Each structure stands twice: as structure tokens, then as C-alpha cells.
Amino acid sequence: MPAIVGAVKVLSVESSGVFNIGDVLNMSPASTAKTYAGAGSFNTGDFLRVSNKHSQTNTYDKDLNDSNIKSVI
């Protein structure tokens, strides 16, 4: 269904951002990231109690490609 859009002011669109006005069938990401972190790294909140006496982060990755992006235009 078509949309009627008034004035639009875009201040910035980052390199992996998407700006769209109108009908869209499919929107896909333009970037990916892989993050390694040890135990308790992404905990958030108040009064956390984390005990990591023997923590290891396994960063071995036997495959060469993880999150491939295929651009379709």
C-alpha cells in the first residue's frame, strides 16, 4: 500500500545503516561482526555477583567464513 510522506530531514546514515521511505520487500544487513568475550563480560544490572575463578575464552574457529553477506541490488 503506498504511503504519503511529508518532509523528511536525514542528519546522518552510518555505513551499515538503512534509510527507507516507501514499500519494502526485504531489508538485509550490510555488515556483520564477531565478538569474543570471557565469562561475565556482558553482564549488566545492579548488585551483580559474578565468580569466575577459572575462565577461558575459546577463540579457535576452524572455518574460514562465518557471516557472509551477498549484496543483491
C-alpha positions, 0 to 999 in steps of 0.5 A: 500500500503506498504511503504519503510522506511529508518532509523528511530531514536525514542528519546522518546514515552510518555505513551499515545503516538503512534509510527507507521511505516507501514499500519494502520487500526485504531489508538485509544487513550490510555488515556483520561482526564477531565478538569474543568475550570471557565469562561475565563480560556482558553482564549488566544490572545492579548488585551483580555477583559474578565468580569466575575463578577459572575462565577461558575464552575459546577463540579457535574457529576452524572455518574460514567464513562465518557471516557472509553477506551477498549484496543483491541490488 
